[in-house]
Amino acid sequence: MVTEAKHVFFVDDEPNVCLSVGRTLRQIGLDVHVFTTPEDCFEQLRFTTCDLLISDLKMPGMDGMELLGKVKCLMPSLPVLIVTGYGDIPAAIKAVKAGAYDFIQKPLSRQVLISAVTSILEEAAASTAKRKPLTPREMTVLRLILAGKNNREIAALLHRSVKTIDFHRANIMQKLDAHNAVELVERAIALVPGFRRHPDIGR
């Protein structure tokens, strides 16, 4: 059972499936956002915290594979669980090779779904807990980054060289497992109390 509230996105073009999965995951204390189109899901990912994405593989328009590719470009470390129909195992394996965490098959078993989701979230939480904490100086640099300051401006404000700020920034990205500005924002939302996204961050 997941004890800390986590944010899960679920996308499937069948409204009844969305309703059922949403109800099941909320019963174990998760904050669930459901979508009937991958496009809506991906757009929301840019602005809302997400700890796990669950996506059907075959959908009209943008399918699960295309959504997976876009998500991995935007948030490489976000775990993605693929839902696949009977007979689509080769496609599901392809999705795992493309970066999905795992896959489960339809029709969805309540117990299998809960087990897969809790396992992924617990492993992700354990991985996060192993990361080294930011130093006070790195926290200061992070706040200034999130305020929209570039490295030269931060260096001037803190009376340090740009090279030193470059070093701090690299350490921050590594410790938060962030590969781009968007990921940095997602990590910082939970890390920095009262943080609000600067309009220039993550564009």
C-alpha positions as CSV (number, residue, x, y, z in Angstrom):
1,M,0.0,0.0,0.0
2,V,1.3,3.5,-0.9
3,T,1.3,5.6,2.2
4,E,2.3,9.0,0.8
5,A,-0.1,10.6,-1.6
6,K,1.2,10.2,-5.2
7,H,0.0,11.6,-8.5
8,V,-1.0,9.1,-11.2
9,F,-2.0,9.9,-14.8
10,F,-4.1,7.3,-16.6
11,V,-5.0,7.6,-20.3
12,D,-7.3,5.3,-22.3
13,D,-9.8,6.1,-25.0
14,E,-12.5,4.1,-23.3
15,P,-14.3,6.3,-20.7
16,N,-15.6,3.3,-18.8
17,V,-12.0,2.0,-18.3
18,C,-10.9,5.5,-17.1
19,L,-13.7,5.6,-14.6
20,S,-13.0,2.1,-13.3
21,V,-9.2,2.6,-13.0
22,G,-9.6,6.0,-11.5
23,R,-12.0,4.6,-8.8
24,T,-9.6,1.7,-8.0
25,L,-6.5,3.8,-7.6
26,R,-8.2,6.5,-5.5
27,Q,-9.3,3.7,-3.1
28,I,-5.7,3.1,-2.2
29,G,-5.0,6.8,-1.6
30,L,-3.7,8.0,-5.0
31,D,-4.4,11.3,-6.6
32,V,-5.6,10.2,-10.1
33,H,-6.0,12.2,-13.3
34,V,-7.7,10.4,-16.1
35,F,-7.7,11.3,-19.8
36,T,-9.4,9.9,-22.8
37,T,-6.9,11.3,-25.3
38,P,-3.0,11.2,-25.2
39,E,-2.9,14.8,-26.4
40,D,-4.8,16.0,-23.3
41,C,-2.6,13.9,-21.0
42,F,0.6,15.2,-22.5
43,E,-0.5,18.8,-22.3
44,Q,-1.3,18.4,-18.6
45,L,2.0,16.7,-17.9
46,R,3.7,20.0,-18.7
47,F,2.0,21.8,-15.8
48,T,1.0,19.2,-13.2
49,T,3.1,17.0,-11.0
50,C,3.0,13.3,-12.0
51,D,4.7,10.4,-10.3
52,L,3.5,7.6,-12.6
53,L,1.9,7.6,-16.1
54,I,-0.3,4.6,-17.1
55,S,-1.2,4.5,-20.8
56,D,-3.1,2.2,-23.1
57,L,-1.0,1.1,-26.0
58,K,-3.5,1.3,-28.9
59,M,-5.6,4.5,-29.2
60,P,-6.8,6.5,-32.2
61,G,-4.6,9.5,-33.2
62,M,-1.6,9.6,-31.0
63,D,-1.1,6.0,-29.6
64,G,0.7,4.9,-26.5
65,M,4.1,4.5,-28.2
66,E,4.0,8.0,-29.5
67,L,3.0,9.3,-26.1
68,L,5.8,7.3,-24.5
69,G,8.3,8.9,-26.9
70,K,7.1,12.4,-26.1
71,V,7.1,11.8,-22.4
72,K,10.6,10.4,-22.3
73,C,11.8,13.6,-24.1
74,L,10.0,15.8,-21.6
75,M,10.5,13.8,-18.4
76,P,13.0,11.0,-19.0
77,S,12.8,9.7,-15.4
78,L,9.0,9.5,-15.2
79,P,8.0,5.8,-14.9
80,V,5.5,4.7,-17.6
81,L,3.3,1.6,-17.2
82,I,1.9,0.4,-20.5
83,V,-1.6,-1.3,-20.8
84,T,-1.9,-3.6,-23.7
85,G,-4.6,-5.8,-25.1
86,Y,-4.4,-9.6,-25.6
87,G,-2.1,-10.4,-28.5
88,D,-0.1,-7.2,-28.3
89,I,2.8,-8.6,-26.3
90,P,5.5,-7.9,-29.0
91,A,4.3,-4.2,-29.1
92,A,4.4,-4.0,-25.3
93,I,8.0,-5.4,-25.3
94,K,8.9,-2.8,-27.8
95,A,7.5,-0.1,-25.5
96,V,9.6,-1.4,-22.6
97,K,12.7,-1.3,-24.8
98,A,11.7,2.3,-25.7
99,G,11.7,3.3,-22.0
100,A,8.4,2.0,-20.4
101,Y,8.9,0.6,-16.9
102,D,6.6,-2.4,-17.5
103,F,3.3,-3.5,-19.0
104,I,0.1,-5.2,-17.9
105,Q,-2.6,-6.8,-20.0
106,K,-6.3,-6.1,-20.5
107,P,-8.8,-6.9,-19.2
108,L,-7.3,-5.2,-16.2
109,S,-7.3,-7.2,-13.0
110,R,-7.8,-5.0,-9.9
111,Q,-5.2,-6.8,-7.9
112,V,-2.6,-6.9,-10.8
113,L,-3.1,-3.2,-11.4
114,I,-2.7,-2.2,-7.7
115,S,0.3,-4.5,-7.3
116,A,2.0,-3.0,-10.4
117,V,1.3,0.6,-9.4
118,T,2.3,0.3,-5.8
119,S,5.5,-1.6,-6.7
120,I,6.5,1.1,-9.2
121,L,5.8,4.0,-6.9
122,E,7.6,2.4,-4.0
123,E,10.7,1.7,-6.1
124,A,10.7,5.2,-7.4
125,A,10.4,6.6,-3.8
126,A,13.3,4.4,-2.7
127,S,15.4,5.6,-5.6
128,T,14.6,9.2,-4.7
129,A,15.5,8.7,-1.0
130,K,19.0,7.4,-2.0
131,R,19.8,10.7,-3.7
132,K,22.2,13.0,-1.9
133,P,20.5,16.1,-0.4
134,L,21.3,19.6,-1.7
135,T,23.7,21.7,0.3
136,P,22.5,25.1,1.6
137,R,24.4,26.8,-1.2
138,E,22.9,24.5,-3.8
139,M,19.4,25.3,-2.4
140,T,20.1,29.0,-2.8
141,V,21.3,28.5,-6.4
142,L,18.2,26.4,-7.1
143,R,15.9,29.1,-5.9
144,L,17.6,31.7,-8.1
145,I,17.4,29.3,-11.1
146,L,13.7,28.9,-10.5
147,A,13.3,32.6,-10.2
148,G,14.4,32.8,-13.8
149,K,18.0,33.9,-13.2
150,N,20.8,32.8,-15.6
151,N,24.2,31.6,-14.3
152,R,25.8,35.0,-14.9
153,E,23.1,36.8,-12.9
154,I,23.3,34.2,-10.1
155,A,27.1,34.6,-10.0
156,A,26.8,38.4,-9.6
157,L,24.1,38.1,-6.9
158,L,26.2,35.6,-4.8
159,H,29.5,37.2,-5.6
160,R,30.9,34.0,-7.1
161,S,32.4,33.2,-10.5
162,V,30.2,31.9,-13.3
163,K,32.3,28.7,-13.3
164,T,31.4,28.1,-9.7
165,I,27.7,28.5,-10.5
166,D,28.1,26.2,-13.4
167,F,29.5,23.6,-11.0
168,H,26.6,24.1,-8.5
169,R,24.1,23.8,-11.3
170,A,25.6,20.6,-12.6
171,N,25.5,19.1,-9.1
172,I,21.9,20.2,-8.6
173,M,20.8,18.5,-11.9
174,Q,22.7,15.3,-11.0
175,K,21.3,15.1,-7.4
176,L,17.7,15.8,-8.6
177,D,18.1,13.4,-11.5
178,A,17.0,16.2,-13.8
179,H,18.1,16.2,-17.5
180,N,16.5,19.4,-18.5
181,A,14.7,22.5,-17.2
182,V,11.3,20.9,-17.2
183,E,12.5,18.0,-15.0
184,L,14.2,20.5,-12.7
185,V,10.9,22.3,-12.2
186,E,9.1,19.1,-11.5
187,R,11.6,18.1,-8.8
188,A,11.7,21.6,-7.3
189,I,7.9,21.7,-6.8
190,A,8.3,19.1,-4.1
191,L,11.6,20.3,-2.8
192,V,11.3,24.0,-2.5
193,P,8.4,25.2,-0.2
194,G,6.1,27.8,-1.8
195,F,7.8,27.4,-5.2
196,R,5.8,28.8,-8.1
197,R,6.8,28.1,-11.7
198,H,8.6,31.1,-13.4
199,P,7.1,31.7,-16.8
200,D,10.5,31.4,-18.5
201,I,11.4,28.1,-16.9
202,G,10.7,24.9,-18.9
203,R,9.9,26.6,-22.2
